[in-house]
Amino acid sequence: MSRRLGAYGVDAPDVVLTFAGIGAVLVVVTIAAFVLGVPVLPWLTLAGAVFVVATLASLLYTTLAGKFAVWSEILDQLGLRGDEKVLDVGCGRGAVLNSAARRLRGGRAFGVDLWSKSDQSGNSPAVTAANSQAEGVADRVRVVTGNAISLPFRDGAFDVVVSSMALHNIEDKSRRDAALMEAVRVLRPGGRLAIVDFMVVKEYPAVLGDAGAVAVSARPLGWRFWYGGPWLGASLVSGVKGAHGA
């Protein structure tokens, strides 16, 4: 994987700060309980502190390193020729968008997002554009402000649609389903999907199948894509748009 030159922030920054604060409090309480000789309590708070710190370490590893390595592998496995049009739904600061663009010498990578700063620190189209410039792919990247449930693109506009840790942020299931159907709609027949997500990701294969995707499969991505532990591990859902897809 090539060296990253952009600044991609931290996923779920409020969660990171919350765990950091809880960990700090537990460490202080543990030290105080040992000093004061309070029975049992320091061992409980120490166990809690270890759990919180391990969770935070896992989350930070994923957001700062693991997801980049895994997505590099996913994009390699797509076997891009280099002339495709790729759409990244919920592109954020451009981690996957720019990685795809590096593989598109004659193609284009489009990113669409609503720019929520609670989902990714410092999220904005200006930051994403600056990262594309830093990575040397600005000539191949287009960034659009838009909603995943109503993508501002025509039917069959893209050869590949990717998305990373974005669609679970749509809390209403009917709207998540609409976003998945939109991802299929903007693919050309034979175009490919690669969606990484967690928590509600088990819903995705059935919805994509109903929207016209075929050969849909799902697989866990392992410890490099854990947001704190295996209970918040991400999975990859992939598929191909059939001839009669949405």
Phi, psi and omega per residue, in radians:
M1 nan 2.260 -3.109
S2 -1.222 2.735 -3.116
R3 -1.157 2.357 3.132
R4 -1.421 2.367 -3.140
L5 -1.927 -0.277 3.114
G6 -1.498 3.009 3.097
A7 -1.969 1.982 -2.933
Y8 -1.894 0.115 3.009
G9 1.156 -2.802 -3.083
V10 -2.244 2.351 3.055
D11 -1.261 2.520 3.095
A12 0.806 1.053 -3.058
P13 -1.046 -0.565 3.123
D14 -1.143 -0.646 3.103
V15 -1.163 -0.752 3.111
V16 -1.021 -0.830 -3.134
L17 -1.130 -0.662 3.126
T18 -1.102 -0.827 3.133
F19 -1.140 -0.665 3.109
A20 -1.096 -0.731 3.124
G21 -1.157 -0.756 3.121
I22 -1.099 -0.754 3.128
G23 -1.064 -0.754 -3.134
A24 -1.106 -0.751 3.129
V25 -1.095 -0.768 -3.127
L26 -1.122 -0.657 3.098
V27 -1.121 -0.787 3.141
V28 -1.095 -0.793 -3.141
V29 -1.102 -0.694 3.130
T30 -1.076 -0.822 3.139
I31 -1.082 -0.783 -3.124
A32 -1.112 -0.699 -3.124
A33 -1.167 -0.652 3.080
F34 -1.151 -0.764 -3.122
V35 -1.110 -0.704 -3.097
L36 -1.456 -0.146 3.112
G37 1.238 0.565 3.116
V38 -1.293 2.142 -3.097
P39 -1.196 2.521 3.028
V40 1.225 -0.849 -3.018
L41 -0.890 -0.842 -3.071
P42 -1.080 -0.552 3.127
W43 -1.247 -0.597 3.087
L44 -1.202 -0.804 -3.124
T45 -1.224 -0.556 3.076
L46 -1.125 -0.762 3.095
A47 -1.070 -0.723 3.101
G48 -1.108 -0.724 3.139
A49 -1.111 -0.747 3.125
V50 -1.071 -0.764 3.127
F51 -1.083 -0.811 -3.103
V52 -1.132 -0.754 -3.138
V53 -1.137 -0.713 3.108
A54 -1.117 -0.709 3.102
T55 -1.092 -0.790 3.141
L56 -1.117 -0.712 3.129
A57 -1.087 -0.745 3.119
S58 -1.100 -0.802 -3.131
L59 -1.065 -0.811 -3.114
L60 -1.175 -0.661 3.105
Y61 -1.052 -0.804 -3.120
T62 -1.070 -0.843 -3.032
T63 -1.286 -0.433 -3.094
L64 -1.760 -0.352 -3.075
A65 -2.497 -0.907 -2.980
G66 -1.007 -0.799 -3.067
K67 -1.140 -0.556 3.127
F68 -1.157 -0.765 3.131
A69 -1.116 -0.775 -3.109
V70 -1.154 -0.765 -3.138
W71 -1.168 -0.568 3.049
S72 -1.039 -0.720 3.113
E73 -1.176 -0.736 -3.140
I74 -1.063 -0.796 -3.130
L75 -1.160 -0.651 3.060
D76 -1.079 -0.708 -3.117
Q77 -1.194 -0.391 3.080
L78 -1.225 -0.323 3.080
G79 1.046 0.804 -3.100
L80 -1.074 2.369 3.091
R81 -1.272 -0.589 -3.125
G82 2.036 -0.118 -3.133
D83 -1.969 0.197 -3.078
E84 -1.348 2.824 2.898
K85 -1.805 2.107 -3.073
V86 -2.024 2.388 3.060
L87 -2.002 2.272 3.035
D88 -1.886 1.941 -3.118
V89 -1.531 2.092 -3.044
G90 1.327 0.906 -2.970
C91 -1.223 -0.353 -3.112
G92 0.981 -2.407 -3.080
R93 -1.426 0.075 2.937
G94 1.740 0.333 -3.117
A95 -1.013 -0.922 3.138
V96 -1.362 -0.672 -3.138
L97 -0.950 -0.877 -3.095
N98 -1.265 -0.595 3.083
S99 -1.117 -0.689 3.068
A100 -1.155 -0.744 -3.092
A101 -1.067 -0.580 3.111
R102 -1.089 -0.375 -3.129
R103 -1.666 0.078 -3.012
L104 -2.068 1.240 -3.115
R105 -1.074 -0.570 3.125
G106 -2.064 0.090 -3.108
G107 -1.885 -2.870 -3.136
R108 -2.455 2.536 3.059
A109 -2.033 2.187 3.138
F110 -1.914 2.389 3.074
G111 -2.096 2.390 3.105
V112 -2.230 2.417 -3.102
D113 -2.816 2.803 3.012
L114 -1.754 -0.074 2.978
W115 1.161 0.820 3.063
S116 -1.316 2.170 3.128
K117 -1.431 -0.219 3.067
S118 -1.380 -0.416 3.123
D119 -1.521 -0.504 3.074
Q120 -2.637 2.311 -3.070
S121 -1.099 2.406 3.061
G122 1.106 0.448 -3.054
N123 -1.218 2.183 3.087
S124 -2.908 2.684 3.119
P125 -1.088 -0.568 3.134
A126 -1.134 -0.707 3.118
V127 -1.156 -0.733 3.126
T128 -1.089 -0.755 3.108
A129 -1.106 -0.697 3.119
A130 -1.125 -0.668 3.107
N131 -1.156 -0.679 3.088
S132 -1.109 -0.668 3.097
Q133 -1.139 -0.783 -3.130
A134 -1.098 -0.604 -3.124
E135 -1.439 -0.087 3.117
G136 1.325 0.437 -3.102
V137 -2.159 0.258 -3.055
A138 -1.039 -0.524 -3.141
D139 -1.220 -0.254 -3.104
R140 -1.941 0.047 -3.022
V141 -2.033 2.384 3.012
R142 -2.219 2.296 -3.121
V143 -2.012 2.301 -3.072
V144 -2.260 2.428 3.001
T145 -1.516 2.135 -3.100
G146 -2.961 2.910 -3.080
N147 -1.752 2.338 -3.122
A148 -1.076 -0.445 -3.094
I149 -1.435 -0.126 3.093
S150 -2.650 1.306 -3.028
L151 -1.140 2.381 -3.093
P152 -1.465 0.888 -3.124
F153 -2.410 2.690 -3.127
R154 -1.305 2.873 3.066
D155 -1.031 2.411 3.030
G156 1.148 0.466 -3.047
A157 -1.369 -0.339 -2.972
F158 -2.182 2.641 3.057
D159 -1.507 -0.531 -3.100
V160 -2.468 2.394 2.990
V161 -2.122 2.226 3.083
V162 -2.143 2.800 3.069
S163 -2.792 2.412 -3.105
S164 -2.257 1.972 2.996
M165 0.939 0.746 -3.082
A166 -2.062 -0.774 -2.936
L167 -1.242 -0.452 3.106
H168 -1.120 -0.337 3.119
N169 -1.244 -0.218 3.030
I170 -1.466 1.840 -2.949
E171 -1.229 -0.619 -3.102
D172 -1.414 2.203 -3.071
K173 -1.059 -0.692 -3.117
S174 -1.103 -0.594 3.103
R175 -1.309 -0.640 3.047
R176 -1.071 -0.762 3.117
D177 -1.047 -0.707 3.124
A178 -1.085 -0.675 3.123
A179 -1.139 -0.717 3.103
L180 -1.131 -0.706 3.107
M181 -1.143 -0.626 3.079
E182 -1.133 -0.686 3.112
A183 -1.042 -0.677 3.101
V184 -1.266 -0.701 -3.105
R185 -0.998 -0.763 -3.039
V186 -1.424 -0.057 3.052
L187 -1.462 2.522 2.966
R188 -1.299 2.730 3.018
P189 -0.973 2.277 -3.062
G190 1.554 -0.121 3.095
G191 -1.245 2.753 -2.991
R192 -1.978 2.587 3.105
L193 -1.985 2.472 2.984
A194 -2.510 1.799 -3.060
I195 -2.056 2.163 3.087
V196 -1.899 2.255 3.133
D197 -2.850 3.115 3.114
F198 -2.485 -3.097 3.115
M199 1.112 -1.194 -3.091
V200 -1.771 0.165 -2.997
V201 -1.116 -0.387 3.129
K202 -1.131 -0.345 3.112
E203 -1.298 -0.423 -2.882
Y204 -1.158 -0.775 -3.092
P205 -0.982 -0.768 -3.116
A206 -1.118 -0.738 -3.122
V207 -1.159 -0.754 3.127
L208 -1.109 -0.690 3.093
G209 -1.082 -0.742 3.110
D210 -1.133 -0.500 -3.132
A211 -1.417 -0.149 3.084
G212 1.988 0.123 3.067
A213 -1.433 2.551 3.122
V214 -2.173 2.949 -3.125
A215 0.913 0.684 -3.118
V216 -1.379 2.301 3.117
S217 -2.440 2.790 3.114
A218 -2.389 2.467 3.090
R219 -2.606 2.474 3.069
P220 -1.185 2.614 -3.059
L221 -1.757 -0.010 3.022
G222 1.470 -3.060 -2.955
W223 -1.102 -0.411 3.137
R224 -1.225 -0.241 3.124
F225 -2.138 0.625 3.013
W226 -1.607 2.248 3.045
Y227 -1.665 1.077 3.103
G228 2.042 -0.420 -3.127
G229 2.957 3.036 -3.095
P230 -1.079 -0.416 3.122
W231 -1.222 -0.264 3.041
L232 -2.194 0.756 3.109
G233 -1.503 2.508 -3.131
A234 -1.525 2.711 3.069
S235 -2.235 2.698 3.054
L236 -1.772 2.197 3.013
V237 -1.909 2.126 -3.110
S238 -2.223 2.773 3.140
G239 -3.066 -3.132 -3.121
V240 -2.285 2.450 3.092
K241 -1.320 2.206 3.119
G242 -1.310 3.032 -3.087
A243 -1.111 -0.440 -3.090
H244 -2.069 0.571 3.140
G245 -1.198 3.051 -3.084
A246 -1.085 nan nan
